[in-house]
């Protein structure tokens, strides 16, 4: 009975969305990958003193990724390891030390070791590129769990929330084409008067077929109603995903008050007011 009670207590106090597996904590699995992180390895490597106390600006931790045959094959292609690994079944799992900056939602793999089924290192890499964590990134589950281990602000919960994406505005033209724009609340954070976030816009024809998707990182000055585009990608059925450079001039532009996009400004203002703690989490400004 005592053992059963202990197990129940451990279950009740286990972090949301995380389950223990072989010394690591399981985060997610699909047909290609299983993802884990090691809570005991999480530590704050850099912090900044602010008027509201010390705030972590770099967090380091160890992660683990195990691969199915398909996942191993994809990883070998992504890392350009075809000359080294001709048989995907020889890539079993990898361990990685990551460095996270919560203010900018970035993650960097500072060290990666790739293992065969016998537990032998078959390839290593250091100083990977810094990536921003969005809904399109492989690393989102790692980021959420590690940042929650330090701040407990609810990254895991927000990532799986039904209202993670909020509608900014919709618009239909006279020819029947439609535009629907949503914003990812997990990416929202305030820097002064500016809200930074990623938005997803779907352009459909009169029959409801998706003609184009744009995935854009924006910063919007909420009091002024101006915006600056930081990064942009676009998808079409014929060309797939492409990086967009036009319109990224670094300048702020006014959002016309009589435009459909201005309804998005009103939505952002309302969200920031209603969720002040969330949009100012980890703030050092």
Secondary structure, 3 states (H helix, E strand, C coil): CHHHHHHHHHHHCCCCCCEEECCEEEEEECCCEEEEEEEEEEEEEEEEEECCEEEEEEEEEEEEEEECHHHHHHHHHHHCCCCCCCCHHHCCEEEEEEEEECCCCEEEEEEEEEECCCCCEEEEEECCCEEECCCCCCCHHHHHHHHHHHHCCCHHHHHCCCCCEEEEEEEECCCCCEEEEEEEHHHCEEECCEEEEEEEEEEECCCCCEEEEEEEEEEEECCCCEEEEEEEEEEECCCEEEECCCCCCCCCEECCCCCHHHHHHHHHHHHHHHCHHHHCCCCCC
